[in-house]
Amino acid sequence: MRHAKKRLQLNRFTSWHKATLKSLARNTLIHQSIKTSLHKAKAARPLVEDLISLAKKNTLAAKRRAFEILGDHRMVALLFNEIGPRFEKRQSGFTRIIQFKRRRGDNVQIVIFELTEIKKKEVRKAKIAKEAKEAEALAGKEEAVEEKKPKTATAIEGAERKAPVEKKPQKKFFGGIRSIFKKERDSL
């Protein structure tokens, strides 16, 4: 008898079930918040909470157990370096499930499955500096173009020299359908 053997199987074979849970756990750790069905979120919740509990321990054995589940060293590093320290003060309740809406096709309850301690995305200073440099470069180019502008008479002559823009032929109405029908030469 199967007493106390209940688990959310998600109507999948064992390997498929494990792969689904692993994928949900990885995406939750990467994005910190995902949209999924209620049953998938309930099935993935214990796995994600166990991974965060391992990250709080921060031992070699815990890292090996996490690698067994996640299968990626970068994910383990993310889990132990960034996510684990965020939950140091919290004993449990590392994830939450928020009702979102019902899916139109099959009326399944869609939820937002997220970590309770979400790190807000910071705009990198390097990215801002790069955008500022690009803006300066564009401003410099515009000034150089303004300085090199020829007189109006030569500008008009330059416009006349340009070849007219060729228009692409419009696609035919039965573009791809024609190949479906047999042609006379194809028949035997």
C-alpha positions as CSV (number, residue, x, y, z in Angstrom):
1,M,0.0,0.0,0.0
2,R,1.1,3.6,-0.7
3,H,0.4,5.2,2.6
4,A,2.0,8.7,3.0
5,K,3.6,8.4,-0.5
6,K,1.8,11.4,-2.0
7,R,3.7,13.7,-4.3
8,L,2.8,16.1,-7.0
9,Q,3.7,14.0,-10.0
10,L,2.4,16.6,-12.6
11,N,1.3,13.7,-14.8
12,R,4.8,12.9,-16.0
13,F,7.3,10.0,-15.9
14,T,9.9,10.1,-13.1
15,S,12.7,11.5,-15.3
16,W,10.4,14.1,-16.9
17,H,9.1,15.1,-13.5
18,K,12.6,15.6,-12.1
19,A,13.6,17.6,-15.1
20,T,10.6,19.9,-14.8
21,L,11.2,20.5,-11.1
22,K,14.9,21.1,-11.8
23,S,14.0,23.6,-14.6
24,L,11.6,25.5,-12.3
25,A,14.1,25.7,-9.5
26,R,16.9,27.0,-11.8
27,N,14.6,29.6,-13.3
28,T,13.3,30.7,-9.9
29,L,16.9,31.2,-8.7
30,I,18.0,33.0,-11.8
31,H,15.0,35.3,-12.3
32,Q,13.8,35.4,-8.7
33,S,10.2,35.5,-9.9
34,I,8.5,33.3,-12.5
35,K,4.9,32.7,-13.7
36,T,3.8,29.1,-13.7
37,S,0.8,27.0,-12.9
38,L,-0.3,26.5,-9.3
39,H,0.5,22.8,-9.2
40,K,4.0,23.2,-10.7
41,A,4.7,26.0,-8.1
42,K,3.5,23.8,-5.3
43,A,5.7,20.9,-6.6
44,A,8.8,23.1,-7.0
45,R,8.5,24.9,-3.7
46,P,10.1,22.2,-1.4
47,L,13.0,21.8,-3.8
48,V,13.7,25.6,-3.9
49,E,13.4,25.9,-0.2
50,D,15.8,22.9,0.4
51,L,18.3,24.5,-2.0
52,I,18.2,27.8,-0.1
53,S,18.6,25.9,3.2
54,L,21.7,24.3,1.8
55,A,23.0,27.7,0.7
56,K,22.6,29.0,4.3
57,K,24.9,26.2,5.6
58,N,27.6,27.1,3.1
59,T,29.7,23.9,3.6
60,L,31.4,21.8,1.0
61,A,28.9,19.0,1.5
62,A,26.0,21.4,1.0
63,K,27.6,22.7,-2.2
64,R,28.0,19.1,-3.5
65,R,24.3,18.4,-2.7
66,A,23.2,21.5,-4.5
67,F,25.4,20.6,-7.5
68,E,23.7,17.2,-7.6
69,I,20.3,18.9,-7.9
70,L,21.2,21.9,-10.2
71,G,24.0,20.3,-12.2
72,D,25.8,23.6,-13.0
73,H,28.7,25.2,-11.1
74,R,27.6,28.7,-12.0
75,M,24.2,28.1,-10.5
76,V,25.7,26.7,-7.3
77,A,28.0,29.8,-7.1
78,L,24.9,32.1,-7.6
79,L,23.0,30.2,-5.0
80,F,25.8,30.3,-2.3
81,N,27.2,33.7,-3.0
82,E,24.2,35.8,-3.7
83,I,20.9,34.1,-2.7
84,G,22.1,32.3,0.5
85,P,23.4,35.4,2.4
86,R,20.0,37.2,1.7
87,F,18.2,34.6,3.8
88,E,20.6,34.4,6.8
89,K,18.1,36.0,9.2
90,R,15.1,34.0,7.9
91,Q,14.4,30.4,9.3
92,S,11.8,29.4,6.7
93,G,9.4,30.8,4.1
94,F,12.0,31.5,1.4
95,T,9.4,31.4,-1.4
96,R,5.9,32.7,-1.9
97,I,3.1,31.8,-4.3
98,I,0.9,34.8,-5.4
99,Q,-2.3,34.1,-7.4
100,F,-2.1,35.8,-10.8
101,K,-4.9,34.9,-13.3
102,R,-6.4,31.9,-15.0
103,R,-5.0,30.7,-18.3
104,R,-7.4,31.3,-21.2
105,G,-7.2,27.9,-23.0
106,D,-7.6,25.4,-20.1
107,N,-8.6,27.7,-17.2
108,V,-5.5,26.6,-15.1
109,Q,-4.7,28.9,-12.2
110,I,-1.5,30.8,-13.1
111,V,0.6,32.1,-10.2
112,I,3.7,34.1,-9.6
113,F,6.3,31.9,-7.8
114,E,9.0,34.1,-6.3
115,L,11.6,34.4,-3.6
116,T,10.6,36.4,-0.6
117,E,13.9,38.4,-0.6
118,I,14.2,39.7,-4.1
119,K,17.3,41.7,-5.0
120,K,16.3,44.7,-7.0
121,K,18.1,44.9,-10.3
122,E,20.7,47.7,-10.2
123,V,21.7,49.7,-13.2
124,R,25.4,49.1,-13.7
125,K,27.6,52.2,-13.5
126,A,29.7,50.9,-16.4
127,K,26.6,50.7,-18.6
128,I,25.7,54.3,-17.7
129,A,29.2,55.5,-18.4
130,K,29.2,53.7,-21.8
131,E,25.9,55.3,-22.8
132,A,27.3,58.7,-21.8
133,K,30.4,58.2,-24.0
134,E,28.2,57.1,-26.9
135,A,26.0,60.2,-26.5
136,E,29.2,62.4,-26.5
137,A,30.5,60.7,-29.6
138,L,27.2,61.3,-31.4
139,A,27.2,64.9,-30.4
140,G,30.8,65.3,-31.7
141,K,29.9,63.7,-35.0
142,E,26.9,66.0,-35.4
143,E,29.0,69.1,-34.9
144,A,31.6,67.8,-37.4
145,V,28.9,67.2,-39.9
146,E,27.5,70.7,-39.4
147,E,30.9,72.2,-40.0
148,K,31.5,70.2,-43.2
149,K,28.1,71.0,-44.8
150,P,28.5,72.3,-48.3
151,K,26.8,75.3,-49.8
152,T,23.1,74.9,-50.6
153,A,23.7,74.9,-54.4
154,T,26.1,72.0,-54.2
155,A,23.8,70.2,-51.8
156,I,21.0,70.4,-54.3
157,E,23.3,69.0,-57.1
158,G,24.3,66.1,-54.7
159,A,20.6,65.3,-54.2
160,E,20.1,65.1,-58.0
161,R,23.0,62.7,-58.5
162,K,21.6,60.1,-56.2
163,A,19.9,57.2,-57.9
164,P,16.2,56.9,-57.3
165,V,15.3,54.3,-54.7
166,E,14.1,51.1,-56.3
167,K,10.9,49.6,-55.0
168,K,10.8,45.9,-54.2
169,P,8.1,44.1,-56.1
170,Q,5.1,43.2,-54.1
171,K,4.7,39.6,-53.1
172,K,2.0,37.8,-55.1
173,F,-1.2,36.9,-53.3
174,F,-0.8,33.1,-53.8
175,G,3.0,33.2,-53.1
176,G,3.6,29.9,-51.4
177,I,0.4,28.1,-52.3
178,R,1.2,27.8,-55.9
179,S,4.0,25.2,-55.2
180,I,1.4,22.9,-53.5
181,F,-0.6,22.3,-56.6
182,K,0.7,19.9,-59.2
183,K,1.9,21.4,-62.4
184,E,1.3,19.8,-65.8
185,R,4.9,18.9,-66.4
186,D,5.0,17.0,-63.0
187,S,2.3,14.6,-64.0
188,L,3.3,11.3,-65.7
